[in-house]
Amino acid sequence: MIKINTVAIGNNEEAFIENRLKKGVNIIYSDDNNRGKTILMQAIMYTIGNVSVFPTKPKAFYPRNYLFYLELEIDGKIYYFLRKGNSICILQDNELIVCETIHDFTDYFDQSINKLPYFKKDRKDIINRASLELFYLCFFLGCDKKSTNSLPSSAINRYNKRDFENMLCGIQVDTKNLENSYKKIGENKQIILELKEQMKIIDKKRKKIKEFESLDNTYIPKCTKEEFYKYKNMIERLGNDLNDRIKEKKRLINKIYQKRGIINQINSIKQSVENGFLYCEDCNSYNIRYSASKRGMSFDITNKRTRDRILDNLYNDLDKLNSQLDSLDKIIMQKQVEYSNFINKNSNTFSSNDVLYFLDYIKDSTNFNEEYANILLKIDNLDKETEMIKKSIENENELIKKIKKELEYNLRNEYYKVDNEIEGELDGLFTKATESFSGSQAQFFLYSRIMAITKYFDLEWPIIIDSYRDGEVSSNKENIIIKELKKVKNQVIITSTLKAQEYEANKYSQIKEVNPIDYSDVPEMTLLRSEYVEEFKKLVCKFDDTIE
């Protein structure tokens, strides 16, 4: 099970911390808008790599000016996340991992937190790994562009609704294996085209066979043309393969030199600090900081604990690079031996005169009819293999269709629990492009989709819905939604803005098994305040002793 314990935002001047979240249903509410609820909800997802859409009106919020902190509990283990710009640090079991880019963090997330599904992009036979922004739509509903016929604005530029549905199917279907199938079909098509070109050449040779017989045969080669070109192609392939490995080794060595240079610099700072002290001649500061990238987070490496963590991280990276270099050296040695053995083995079979002979003349003693028949047999075998692969893909696609059908059925059932049955046909998990629900109907639809997905795939992530009462959801319908949310095992975090009468009646305090969190005392458009800064710094100290 996955549970959010604490979320925080801040810098040296202002901050905010929310640590009142519990298991079960949490309702963050206020008696008016612009109290920071949306900023908090977006911050949760932004900290773990989402492309969040922060408010721009009535007052713009600029995430680049802040650090974002999240404490996440996954199956009893505590993970701490700290994001600045596109850099994300993770602290787990006192091990510090620094991800310099969102792509790096996506790799970490996929390997250490939650395997990301693979899916076939709409109208293309290319298999993609789901991005974080697409995967998070399984359980997160922000307040930006709540459309029922398309994806939210944060994802619509890169994906469409078919991509989202295909990604969902990838949770249950091993779509990654389909990539090799599509690749094999493409390779077979290319081989067949090449074989057919060979058939055309044989046809031309058949017509000119008599001309070939009259050629001057003053030189008799040691081998056939087929043997010669087989030898020539193998030499080229082995040579190109060896050169590619050597180029790869050079790139790897450059990376190792860079890592060693950084480690040496930090160690020299360590020695200087132990023997005396360092300071900046320009500003007289005693703090020397390390940053993995120009716009990422920086760390005070004059602090021993922070410096040791950074060095451990760098040494781990260096060990991995050295291990890759060792493996590559073995491969290069093997390729060199293979190349030399092949040349030595064939040194007595081919001569320089053979090269001139076969490149300048067209002489072939092959039985063209037999060669033609062999090509036809190869094409037939490739066609049969392709048909088998297509049948396997067809079976996978049938399973995908079944999942999509069941998801749509479950969506209707979840919707029916709250409102009347959906009228008309849906377009999968969306309404048709020409139709879009509005008001409370849209809210019920989007809520029902998240519930259907969570239950069908037994997801453990918290259900997070911002402004879940959008569209003037009535109290009766809201009570039904809360009742259904209390039934799921997942943590639930939802936000709501109450009417004056509802707020005065302490509406959410009257509901059992719900954790109400009141934001009404937050000054308008002033979620972040100086009073939280010191406590925020203590949270960030898990990663570094100071913040900028």
N, C-alpha and C positions, 0 to 999 in steps of 0.2 A: 504494500500500500504506500501511496505517496502523499505526503502532507506538507503544506506550507506552514512554517512556524513563525517566521519573521520576515518582513520586507521593509527596506529603508532606502531613503534617497537623501543625498546631501552633498555639501561641500564645506569649506571653512566658515561660511557665512550663514547658511541656513540648512535645515534638515527636517526630516520627518521619519518617525519609526512607528510601524504597526506590528505589535507582538501579542495581540489579543486573539489571534485566530486559533480555533480549536477544531477537533474532529467534528464530523457531521456538518450541519447547515450553519453557515455564518452569513448574517445579513448586515451589510454595512449601509447605514441609512442616514438621512438628514431631513430637516424640515424645509430645505430650499436647495436650489442648484448651486453650482460653483463652489462646492466645499472640498474638492480634491478627490472625490471617489474614483473618477475616471483616470486621473493621473496615477493613483495607487494601483488600479487594476492593470493598466498598461505597463507600469513599472515591474509588476510581477513577471509578466511575460518577456519584457524587454531585457531583464537581467539574465534570462536563460536563452538569449539569442534571437528573440522574435523581432520582426520588422513592425514595431509598434507605431500606432498613430496617436500621438499626444494632442491634447486640445490646442487649437489656435485661436479660439474665441471664447469669451471676450478678452482673454489674456493668454498670449502664446507661452507655451512651455518648451524650453530648449534643452533636450536631454544631454547635449554635448557639454553642458556646463556642470554636470553632476556625476557623482558616483552612485551606482545602484547596487544594493546589497540584498541577498536573499538567503535565508536558511531553509533548506529543503530536507525533509526526512523521508528516506526511501528504504522501506523494509527494515526499519530500525536504525539505519545508518544515517548520520548527519552529514550533509554536504553544504558547504558555504560557497556562494558565488559572489563575485565582485566584478562589475562591468564599468568600463569607461571607454566611450567611443565604440570601436569594434573589437577591443581587447577584453577578454574575459578570463579571470583567474578563478580557479577552483581549489578549495581546501577540503581534504577528506583524510581522516586518520593522520593528521599533521603532515600530509604530503601536499606540496604546493604544485599545481599544474598551471602553466601560463599559456593561454591560447591567444596568439597575436591577432588572429582574424576570426571572423564568424565561420569561415570554412574550416579552420582548425578546430573550433569549438564543436562544429557539427560532427566532425570525425570523432572527437572525444565523446560526445553525447551518444553517438551510434555505437561506440565500442564499450562504453562504461556505464551508461545510464539506461538507454532504451534503444533497441535495434530499430532503425528507421526502415520502413517498407520501401520496396522498389516497385515501380509502376511503368507502364508503357504510355509515353506521352501521346496525347490525342493526335490521330492521323499520322503517326510516325512509328516505325518499328525500332525505336531507340528506347532502351530501358534506362530510367533515371532513378536515382535515390531521392526520396522525398526530402525537400528542404524543411527546416524547422518551422517556417511560417505556414507551410501547407499541413504539416503534421499537427501543429497546435490547433488547427481549426476543428480537430476532432472533439475537443473539450472546451475551447475558449471562444467566447462570443463577445467581441468588443462593441462599442457603440458607433463605429464608423460604417457607413453604408450598409445598413441591415437589409439587404436585398434578398428576396427569396428566389430570384431567377438567375443569380450569379454569385461569384465569390466577393468577399469584402474588398475594399479598395487597396488594402495592404498586399493582396496576393493576385489581383486580377490582371496586372500587367505581365505576370510571368506564367500564369496558369489559367485554365478555364474549368468549368464545373465537371467536365468529363475527366480531366486530370485528377481532380479531387476524389471522384468516385473510384477511379482506377487505383489511386493511392490507397484508399480504404481496403480494396480487395487485396492489395499487396500485403496487408497485415496478416491475412490468412493463407494467401497463395504465394508460393515461392516464385515470384515473378522474375527474380534475378536469373534463374535457370533458363528462362525464355530468351535471354539475351544471346546465349550461345546458339540457341536454335535459329533465331533470326540471322545471326552471323553465318551459320553453316549454310542456310538457304542461299544467302548472298554469295558465299564462296562457290557453292555448286553452280549457281547461275553463271558466274564468271568463268569457271572451268569449262562449262558446256559451250559458252561463246568461243573460248579459245580452241576447243576441240573442233567446233564447226569451221573455224578459220583454217585449221589444219586440213580439214576435209576439202575446203576450197583449193588449198595449195596442192593437195594430192590430185584433184581433178585437173589442175593445170599441168601437173607433171605427166599425167596420163596422156594428155594431148601432145606433149613435147617429148615423149619417151624416145621416139626415133631420133630426135635431134641429139638427145643425150648420148645415144649409142655411137654417134659419129664424132664425139669429142676426142681430141688428142689425148691418149692415155700414156704419155711418156713417163709420168710419175705415178707410182702405185703407193697410196698411203698405207700406213700401218694399221689403220682402224677405219671403221665406217663413219659416215657423217653423224649418225645418231649417237655413236659412242663419243665422238669428238665434242659435240655440243652438250652432251650430258656432263662431260668432264669440264668444259668451259663454264657452264652454268653453276656447277658445284664450286669451282674455284672462286667465282664472283660472290656466291652466297656466303661461303666461309669467310672470305676476306671482308665483306661488308659487315657481317655479324661481329667479327673480331674488332673492326674499327669502331662500331657502335658501342661496344663494351669499354673500349679504351677512352672514348669521349665521355661516357658515363662516369668512369673512374676519375677523370680530371675534374668534373663537376663536383663529385663527392669530396675530393681532396680539398677543393676550394672552400667547401662548407666547413670541413674540419679545421682548416687554418683560421677561418673566421671565428669559430667557437673557441678555439684555443687562445686567439688574440683577446677575446672578451674575458676569458677566465684569467689570463695573465694580468690584464688590467685590473680586474677586481682583486686578485691576490696581491698586486703591488699596493693597492689602496689599503688592503687588510694589513700589510706589513707596515705601511706608513702610519696607519692609525695606532697600531700597537707600539711603535717606536716613538711616536710623537702625535701630531695632529695635522689635519688638512683643513684648508679654508680657501674660499674663492677670493682671489685678489681683487676682483671687481666689486663684489657685494659683501665681502667679509663673512659669508655664510660658511658654517662648518659642515653642512649637509652635502654629501655627494650621492647623486641618485642614478639608478640604472633603469633604462626603459627598453623593452624589446622592440618597440617601434616608435616612430616620431610622434604619433598621435595616441599611443596607448598609455597604460598606467605606468607610473614610475615608482621606484622603490628606493628607500634610504639605505644605501649599502655601507654607510659608516656604522649602522646598527648591526651588531654581530648576528643576532637571530635571523634578521631579514637577509643579511649577506650570505649566511650559511644555506638558507633555503634557496636563494637564487643560484648559488654555486652547485647545490645538489641537483637542481633542475638542469643546469648547463652541463654538468658531468654526465647526467643520464642521457641527455641529447648526444653528447660526444661518444658515449659508449655505444649507442645505437648506430651512429654514423660509422664508427670503427668496425662494428660488427658487420655492417653492410659492405664496408671496404674489404674486409677479410673474405667475405663470401664472393665478392666480385673478383678479387685477385685469383681465387680458385677457379672461377668460371673462365677468366681470361687465360690462365695457364692451360686449362683443359681445351679451350678453343685453339690456342697456339699449337698444342700437341696434335690436335685433330687436323689442323691445316697442314702442318709439316708432314704428318704421316700420309695424308692423302696425296701430296705432291711426290713424296718419295716412292709411294706405292705405284704411281702411274708414270714415273720418269722414263721407263723403258717402253711404254706403250705409245706415247705421243711425242712428236718431234716438232721443231720450229717449221719444217717444211709442210707438216700437216696443217698448221695454222694458216699458212699462205694458201695452201690448196683448197681448204674448205671455205675460206672467206672469199676467195676469188672465183671459184667455180661452183657449178651446180652438178654434183655427181652423187648419185644415190643408188645403191643396189637393192634397196628395200623392195620387197614384194608389195607393190602398192595396193593390190586387192586385199591382201591379208591385213595390212596396216589400216586400210579403210574399215574393214570389218571389226577390228579391235577398237577403233574409235567409236563406232556405232554401239558396241557392247558397253564401253565406258559411259557413254551418254545415257544408255538405258539404265545402267546401275545407279547413276547419279539421279536420274528422274525418280527411280523407285525410293531411293534414300530421302529425297526431298519430300515425296508424298508421305512417307512415314513421319517425318518431322512435322509436316503440316498437320497431320492427324493428331499428333501429340499436342501441338499448339491449339488445335480446335477443342480438344478435351479440356485444356486449361481455360480456354475462353468460355466454354460452357459452364465451368465452375464459377468463373467470374460473373457471368450473367445470373447464375443462381444466387450468388451473394448479393448482387445489386437488387434483384427482385425481392429477396427477403428483407433487405434493409428498407426498401420503400414500403413494404407491408408493415414492418415494425414502426416506421415513422407514422403511418396512418393510425396505428393503434395508440401510440403515445399521444398523438393529436386528439384522438377521439376521447381520451380520458379527461381532457381539459375543455374541449369545445365540440360542436357538432362535427360529424364526419366530413372530411375534405371532399368537396364536390369537384367532379371532373377528373381528368387524367393529369398525372404529374409527369415531369421530365426527369425521371430518376429521383434523386434526393433534392430536386429543385422544382420550382414551377417553370412553366414554359417561358421561352424568351419574350413572348408577346404579352405575358401575364405576370403580375407580381402582387402578392398579397400586401396589404397595408394595415396600419393600426395594430390592434391587438391580435388580429388574425396572423399577421406577419410574425409577431413575437411568439405566438403559440407554435407556429411552424418551425421557427429556428430553434426554439427550446426543444421541441419534439425530435428534431434531427440529432441534436447532441445527445439526448437521452437514448435514442435508438442506437446510435453508434457506440456509446459507452457500454450499454447492456449487451449488444451483439458481440462485441469483441472483448468484453470483460476488461475494459481499460481500468487502470488503477490511478490515473491522473485526476487531480481535482477538477470538478466542473466549475468553470469560472464564467459568469455571465454578468456583464455590465448593463445596468439599467434594464433589469429583467421585466419591469412593469411598463416599458415603452408601449405606446399605443393605447393608453387609458385602460389597462387591464383592470377589470373589476375585482373587488375584494373577494367575491366568491371564487372566481377563477384563480386568483392568486393563492387562496387557501388550498385549492386543489394542487397547484404546482408545488407549493411548499410540502404538502403531504407526500407527493410523489418523490420529491427530492430527498426527503427523510428516509425513504425506503432503500435508496442505493447505499452501497458500502463506501462510496467515495466521499472525500471531503468536498464540501460545496461552498463557494464564495460568490455571493450575488450582491448587487447594489440596488438601492431603491430610494426614491425621493417621495416622502409622504406629504399628503395634504395636511393642512393645519389641524383639522378635526381628528385625523388619524394619529397625528403626532401627539396631540394632547391626550389621547386615549391610551398612550403607551402601547400601540398596536402590537409590535413584535415582542414586547416583554410578556405578553399574555400567551404566546405560543410556546408550548412545551418542546423540549429537545431542539431548541434553536438558540444560537449565540448572537444576540443583537449587539451591534457596535455603532454607537451614535456619533456622527460627525457634525451634529448641528452646532456645536460650540466652536468649530473651526471657522476663523474669520474668512469672509468671502474672498476667494481667489488667493488665499494665503495659507495653503497647506503646509509649506515649508517655513519653519521659523527658527530663530536663533537659539531658542531654549532647548532644542534637540541636538545641537551641534556637538556638545561634549560627549553625550551618550552615543551619538553616531560615530564619533572618532574611536570610541572604545570598541565598537563593532568592527570597524575597519582595521583596527590594530591586529586582528587575527592574521591579516595579510601583510601589514606594514605598520610601523609605529607612528607614522605621520601621514597626513593627506594634503593634497594641494587643492 
